[in-house]
Amino acid sequence: MQLALGIGLVTFFTAMVGISVWASKRIHTAEDFIVAGRGLSGIMTTATIMATWYAAETILVTADAVRTDGIQITVLEPIGIGLCLILAGWVFARRLWETKLLTLADVIGARFGTIAEKLQAFVSISYIGWVAVQLLGLAGVLNVYFGLPISTGVILITTVLTLYTLVGGMWSVAMTDIIQLGLLLIGIVILTFRVLAELGDSPVSGAAALFNQLDAELLVWVPTGSFEEMQTWVGLIFIGVFANVATQDLAQRMFAARSARTAARSTVAAGVLYIFFGAFPVLLGLAGNLLLDESVVQGVIPALAEQLFSPTLSVIFALTLTAAVTSSVDSGLLAPASVVARNILGPILKDRISLIALTRISIVVIAVISAWLALSGTRAFELIQGTYAATLPSFIVLWAALYHEDARKLPGTLTLAAGIGLWLYEIIRNVASGGTDTEVLSSGFPVIMLVLCFLVYWTSDWVVRRLETQG
């Protein structure tokens, strides 16, 4: 089986590199590399958005968390993220596309000035924690099937994915995403039906048996046991729905659509599909409590596949899990690298190096940092929360940039600065006080962050207007 899987993985990555090389023929300008020349069709836009988000944390981390903590975790994955995509498509996509810019920092900088642009660039770069989770997810798969140490797996995966992301930019990302997403959805649906059939005479009766046999505590969606549990749950809602709207990887896909209408419709469609297919890993996580040994608390989905699939199907499923991660990491590397090149290094170096070359260099740097973060010891689910929360201030500032027609520059800058400062303080305080096992963010932090940034924006806006009137 290991030999077959090894051959399959080599074939898979060779095919992805081949597609990337073919896609690179479409790249002539920085716009082609960063946003695919704004030429993605509706199907391609929907696929690349969903493939970016339907990734390791949805497939692997969520299933593991559901097994131990129950379905209350689903308020972040998949419900929160799915609603976020629907909100982004309904409210923001059309106006973002119409700006005809390349990065989210461009949009915010055009409205609130250079300092706000740089602050938003910092927020976009902080999102590499999400990339680190994807690397950990695939390294875990290689550990299950090959016994490869996690550290070795992270380094190997980072190297391969960086190489093929460098080749074709957004065109290669979008083209490979369609194939990777198709493989992933087929694999996860087959495994779910197989697991449910194992629990009953059919998938339907198996689903009924699953919910009848599970501990009732695992099926509590809204925790009411304590105020702290409720705080955590509400915080996950805020992170899922609001923090993910103002992210570079999502904006980059909206920019890449062939029209504003395509950007809006494709993002909403991706959100609906995300919630539907996101339910499958949740079911698998719950089923792990009935079908797996109690010692299996990580890698629930690979463990189920190894137990229930034939060797041939196990190899195929391992490839689908590989597709889940690669479809996210390539775009996860490109998004912050685009910001570094366009909004940080570009203005400094000016015309001394092309934007395409600068973006490729930035991809390598982002990959190295992501790999280091993946190996730092922070728990995957906490990495996700910590990364997502950093973008909460950007949600308010992006809304103001697109909808507050009479916006002043200072309120947007102050809001981003206050949010970043609070986020950094919270992470440093929590990590310093408890080491790697502590929570990255306290339970009520996302709500506090969003409310505070809202107050900072409107209070500073009111003060600026008063000063202008008095002056």
N, C-alpha and C positions, 0 to 999 in steps of 0.2 A: 504493500500500500504506500509506503513512504517513497519508493521509487516512482510509482505512478503519480503521486502528488507532486514530487519534485519536477517530473517531466511536465506536468500540467502547469505548474507555476512558471517554469521557464518559458513555456509556450505562450502563456497568458501575457507575461511581461514583454516578451518579444513582439507579440501582436500589438500591444499598446504603444510600444516604441515605434513600430512600423506605421501605425495610424498617425502618431505624432509627427513623424518625418513627412508623411504625405500631407498632413494639415499645414505644416510649416511653409508649403509652397504658396499659401494664401497670405503670408505675412510679408508686407512691404513697408508698413509704417508702424509707429508706436501704437496707434489706434487699433490696428489689426491685431497686434500682440496682446494688448491689455483688454480690449472689449470686442474682439472678433470683427472689427470693422463695422460694428452695429448691424450685423447681418444675420443673426440667429433667427430661425423660424420659430413658430409657436411651440411645436413639438420639442425642438432642441432646447428652447428656453425653459420649458416646463421640466424636461428631463434633467438639465444641468442644475436647476435650482433644487429639485428634489434629491438628486444624487449627492449634492453637496451636504444636505442636511440629514438625509437618511443614511447615517454613517455608523461609526463604531459605538458612539454612545447610545444611539437608538437600538442597535442590534445587540450589542454585548453588554455595555454598562447598565442600561436600563433593565435588561432581563435579570442581571445579577442583583440589582437593587430591589427589583420587584420580588424576587424570591425571598429576600431577607426582611424587607420593610413593607411589602404589600403594595397595593395599587395606588396609594396616595402619591407615590413618586410620579405617576403618570400625569400629574398636573403640570409637570415640566416637560416630560417626554412621554408620549408624543403630543398631548393635547395643547400644552402651552406653545410649543414651537409651531404646530399646525395653525393655531389661531393667529400667531404672529405673522406667518406668511400670508394668510388671508387678509389681515389688517394692512400689511405692507402693500399688497396688490391693490386693495380697494382704495386706500387713502394716499399712498406715497408714490407708487410705481410710475404713473403717468407723468406727474410733475418732475420726478427725478429724470426720466428719460428725456423730457423736453429741455433740460438744461444743456444736453449734449456735452457733458463733461466726462472725465475719466475716473475720478475717485470721489468718495464721499467728502474727503477733506477739501477737494476743489469746490464742491457745492457750498459747504459751510464757510470756507474762506472767501468765496465770492460775495457772500452776504454779510459776514461779520469780521472780515479782515484777516491779515496774515497771522496774528497771534492765535486766533481761533482755529485757523487752518492747521497750524503746527500742533495745537493741543488735540485736535481731532485725529491727526496723524498718529500721535502717541497712543490714543485709544485704539485705533485700528491695529497698531503693532502689538498691543497687549493681548490681542485675540489669538496669539500663537499658542496660548494654553489649550485652546480647543484643538489645534493641530497635534499637540502633544498627546492628547487623549486618543486620537486616531492611531498614532504610532503605537501606543500601548496596546490598543485593541488588536491590531494585526500581529504584534509581537506575541501576544497571548495565544493567538491561533497557532502560530508557528511553534510555540512552546508545547501546546497540546498534541500536535501531530508529529513534531520532529524532536521534541525534547530540547529545542534550542533555547539557551538562556535568554531571558527577557532583554538584557542589555545588548547582547549580540544581535538579537532580532531587530531592536530599534535602530541600531547602527546600519544594519544591512538594508532594512526597508527604506530608511531615510536616503541612503545613497542611491538606490534604484529609482525611487520616485522623483528625487531631485533631478536626476539625469533626464528623465522623459518629460518632466515639466519644463525644463529649460528649452526644449526643442520647439514646441509649437504654440506656446502661450494659450490664450483663451480658445483659439480654434481647436487645438488638440484636446484641451480640457473638455470642451463641449462635445466633441465627437466621441471621445472615449467614454464619457459619462453615459451616453445612451446605451452602449454595450454593457458597461458595468452595472448600470441600474437594472437592465433587463435580466442579467444573470442573477443579481441579488434577489429581486422580487420572486423569480421562479423558485430559487432555492429556499427562501424563507417560507413561502406558501406551501411547498411540498413537505418541508419538515413539520410545519404546524399541523397539517392534515394527518401526517404520520403519527405525530404525538397524540393527537386527539383520538385517532383510531386505536391507539394502544390503550387508551383509558376506557374505551367503550366499543360497542359493535360497529359504530360509525363515527365520523367526526362530530355529528350533532349530538349523539348520545354521549360521546366522550367529553364534549364541552359541558354538558349537564352534569356528568359525573365529576368533572374537575371542580366545579363550583360547589357541589354538594359535599365533597370530601375535604376541602380545604379548611384550615383554621379560619374562623370568622374574622379574626383580627387582620388577616391578610387582605380581606375584601372591604375594609373600611376605607372609603375614598376621602372623606373629610374627617380629619382627626379632631376629636373633641375631649381628649383625655386631659389636656393641660393647655394653658395659654401659650407656652413655649412651642408646643407641637403645632398649634394653630398659626403662630407667627411664622414658623418654618414653611408651612403649607402655603400661606398667603405670599410669602417671599418668593417661593418657587413660581407662583402664578405671575408675579410682577417680572421676574427674570425671564420666564418663557415668552410671555406675550409682548412685553415692551422693550426689553434689552436687546432683542435680536433684530429689531426693525432697522436700526441705524448701524449696520455692519457693512464693511467694505465688500465682503464676498457676495452678499445679497445684492447690494447696489450695483456691483460690477456686472452681474447677470442681467439686471434690469437695463443697464446701459447698453448691453450687448444685443438686446432684442432688436428686431428690424423696425419696430414702430412702438409708439407709446401704448397703443391698444394691445399689442402683443405682450409687452412687458406687464401690463396690468392683469390681463386674463391668464397669462401663464403662471404668474405668481400666486394668484388665487387658486388655480387648478392644482398647483404643487402643494398648497396648504391642505386642500381637501384630501388629496391622495396620501399625503403624509400622515394624517390622522388615521385614515383607513388602514394603511399598511403598517402603521406604527402599533396597531393593536396586536399584530401577530407576535412580536417579541414579548409583549406583556403576557400573552397566553402561555408562551414557552417558559417564561420566568416562573409563572405560577405552577405550571406542570412540573417544573423541576423539583418542587417540594414532594411530589408523589412518586416520581420516577427515578430520582437520583439519590445517591447516598448523602447523608447529612454533611459529610466532609467536603462536598463539592459546593463551594460558595462563590467561586469565580469561574468564569468560562462555562456557564450553565448551558448555553446554546451549543457550543462545540461538543460538550459532554453528551448532550442529548443526541446529537447527530452521530457521534461515535458509537453510542449504545444501540440506536435503532436503525441506522442505515447499513446497507451492505457496503463492503469495501469500495465498490465503484461509486455508489452514491455519496459516500463519505468524501471521496476525492473531489467529486463535483461540488459538494457543499462547501468544502474548504476553499475552493476557487471563488464561490459566491461571496464568502466572507472577505476574501482578499479584494474582491470588487467593491465591497462596501467601504473599505478603508481607502483604497486607491482613488475612488471617485471623489473623496473628500480631501485627501491630503494634497493632491495636485492643485486643486483650487484654493485650499487653505494656505499653500505656499505662495501662490500667485497673488492673492489679495493683499496681504501686508507688504509683499515685495513691491507691488505696484505703487503703494503709498510711499514707501521709503524712497523709491526712485523718483517719483513724480513730485512729491511734496516736501521731502527733506533734503535728499542729495542733489536732485535736479537743480533747484534754485542756487545751490552753492557752486556746483560745477559748471552750470550754464551749458555752453555749447562745446565743452571740452570732451564730452563723451555722449554718445547717442542715448536716448531714453530706453531703447530696446536693450542695449548692452548693459545699461545701469540696472534695469529691471532684472536681467539674468543674474548679475552679480548679487543683487539683493535677495534673489531666490535662494542662493547658496547660503548666505548669511542667516536668513530666516530658518532654513532647514537645520543648520547647526544649533541654533538657539532652541528650536523646538525639540530636537533630540535630547539636548541637555536637560530641558525641563521635564521631558518624559521620564528621564532617569533620576530625577531629583528626589523621588520618594513620596510626593504628594498624591493622595488618593484621587483616582480618576474622576469620581463624581464631584469632589470638591474643586478639582481643576476646572470642571465645566461651570460650576456656580461662580467661582472666582472670576473666570474669563467673561462670562456673560454679564455680570454685574457692572463691569467697567464701562459698558456701553449705555447704561441707563441715562446719564446726562445727555448723551448724543441724541437720544430719542426726542427730548424736549427741544434741543437746539435745532435738530433737523426739521421738526414740525414748524418752528418759528421761521427757519430759512425759507420754507416752501409756502407757508400760509400766513405768516404775520407780515403783511405787506408794508407796514410802516416801521419795521424793526430797526432798532439802533444797534451799532456794533458792540458796544460795551456789555450789554446784558448777555449776549451769546458767549462772549469770551469769559466773563465772570462765572457763568453757569458751568462751562466745561472745566474751568480751573478749580472751582469748588468741588465738583464731582470727582475729578481725578485726585485731588488732595484727600478727600474723605475716603476714597477707595484704597489709596495707598496706605493711609493711616490704619484702616481697618485690617488690611492684610498683614502689615508689619506687626501690629499689636497682637493679633491672634496667633500668628506663626511664632513670634518671639516668646509668647507666654506658654506655648504647649508643644513645640516641636512639630514633627511631621504628622503626628496623629491627630492634631487639633483641627477644628473646622477652619477653613480659610476665611469664611464669613460667618458672622453671628446670625441667628435666625431672623431677626427683624431688620437686618441691614438693607435689603433691597427696597423695602417700603420707605424706610427713612431716607435713603438716597434719592428716590424719585420725588418724594414730597419736598425735601430740602432743595433740590435743583429747580423744581417748579417755583418755589418761593423766591429763590435767588434770582431767577429770570424776571419774574413779574415785579418784584420789589425794585431791582436795579433799573428795570425799564421805567417804572414810575418815577424814580429819583432822577434819572437822566432827563426825562421829559419836564419835570418840575424845574430843574436847573436851566434847561433851555428856555423855558417860559420866563423865568426870573432874569435870565441874562439878556 
